[in-house]
Amino acid sequence: MIYTTLISASQLHQNLNNPNWIIIDCRFSLAYYDAGHFAYRHGHIPHARYADLNKDLSAQPTELIGRHPLPDFNLLAKKLGTWGINDQTQVVAYDDAGGAFAGRLWWLLRCLGHEKVAVLNGGIQHWQKLDYALTTTLPRTNPSVFRPYLDCSNWLNAHQVENHLAKKDICLIDARSPERYRGEQEPIDPVAGHIPQALNRPLSLNLDKQSLFLSPEALAEQFNALLGTVPPSQVIHYCGSGVTACHNLLAMEYAGLKGSKIYAGSWSEWIRNKNRGIATEQHIT
């Protein structure tokens, strides 16, 4: 069976020693950049490799782009190969943040044409809740060749977002908290608020109290209520830096609402240009 959105802890456990499966630990902290790797070294799911959001899944930021620019996809493809991933590999990504960081790797692999990738539902916490083991042993890797088939239509740049907003033919969804969306709090970026016309859908709404994704039916109902008659193909997700926006895209895909995209630079890029609009009021469709 191929997993393309989410996978349960029990399903992963059943395939833990499958040679065609590669597990990637994506734990990260925006406050302490080394926290994810530290946690990995002190206990991870057996056979898991570690992917660093800053070093592996993003390029270096500049004064003109956001905090987590898209990586050099050729370099990423080589990195995937060193981890042992090839075109036939089932990849499973996990974190300890409800999928907020694992979703980035999931989406990047899809951009590279790799559909056999899923996020571990409930992350490492749910894995441990089911009494599945962790290890501190670093995995042995057998390098492979990952052949990328990059599809640049999966994301928009700032200029494209501006043009589509002017034509009113897209629906922007902001994955940040309501307080950040309304400009009441901004702990990371120098300017508060949101992109004009954007709707707010905090990624936390995709999860239940156990940090498991809601059912596909519940997610579809909620997103359809938010979007109205807007088709998924006209939905563009963004967040602070283009990382956690992937969580809403994953939730839509899991719900069967396929074809939405990411504004890769997101809020941290949008505010680099003072000529771009900033809103703080709630946008209602």
ZIDAVEN-V983337 format. One record per residue. N is the residue number from 1. NEAR is the number of other C-alpha atoms within 10 Angstrom. Layout:
n->[N,N]
near->[NEAR,NEAR]
This chain:
n->[1,2,3,4,5,6,7,8,9,10,11,12,13,14,15,16,17,18,19,20,21,22,23,24,25,26,27,28,29,30,31,32,33,34,35,36,37,38,39,40,41,42,43,44,45,46,47,48,49,50,51,52,53,54,55,56,57,58,59,60,61,62,63,64,65,66,67,68,69,70,71,72,73,74,75,76,77,78,79,80,81,82,83,84,85,86,87,88,89,90,91,92,93,94,95,96,97,98,99,100,101,102,103,104,105,106,107,108,109,110,111,112,113,114,115,116,117,118,119,120,121,122,123,124,125,126,127,128,129,130,131,132,133,134,135,136,137,138,139,140,141,142,143,144,145,146,147,148,149,150,151,152,153,154,155,156,157,158,159,160,161,162,163,164,165,166,167,168,169,170,171,172,173,174,175,176,177,178,179,180,181,182,183,184,185,186,187,188,189,190,191,192,193,194,195,196,197,198,199,200,201,202,203,204,205,206,207,208,209,210,211,212,213,214,215,216,217,218,219,220,221,222,223,224,225,226,227,228,229,230,231,232,233,234,235,236,237,238,239,240,241,242,243,244,245,246,247,248,249,250,251,252,253,254,255,256,257,258,259,260,261,262,263,264,265,266,267,268,269,270,271,272,273,274,275,276,277,278,279,280,281,282,283,284,285]
near->[5,12,15,20,22,22,20,16,20,14,11,16,15,9,11,17,12,11,10,14,20,23,24,23,27,28,29,25,14,11,8,8,14,13,13,22,19,12,15,24,13,12,16,23,22,18,21,26,20,22,24,18,23,17,11,16,23,20,19,14,14,11,9,13,23,24,24,24,22,20,17,13,19,14,13,20,20,18,19,22,19,16,24,21,25,21,15,12,18,22,24,25,29,31,25,22,18,27,30,24,28,30,30,24,26,27,26,21,23,19,19,20,15,23,20,20,27,26,31,29,23,26,26,23,18,20,21,14,10,10,9,14,12,17,15,14,15,15,13,11,15,10,15,16,16,23,17,20,14,16,11,9,9,18,19,19,15,18,10,12,20,16,12,15,17,10,9,10,12,20,23,24,25,27,27,21,18,16,13,23,28,19,17,11,15,16,8,13,17,9,16,21,22,29,24,16,20,22,21,24,23,20,22,18,17,23,18,13,9,10,19,17,21,17,15,17,11,13,23,19,12,16,18,16,10,16,17,9,8,13,15,21,13,15,20,25,28,29,30,26,22,25,29,23,31,29,28,30,27,26,26,23,20,20,20,14,19,16,15,20,23,25,27,28,26,29,28,23,25,27,23,15,12,8,8,12,14,18,16,16,13,15,14,9,10]
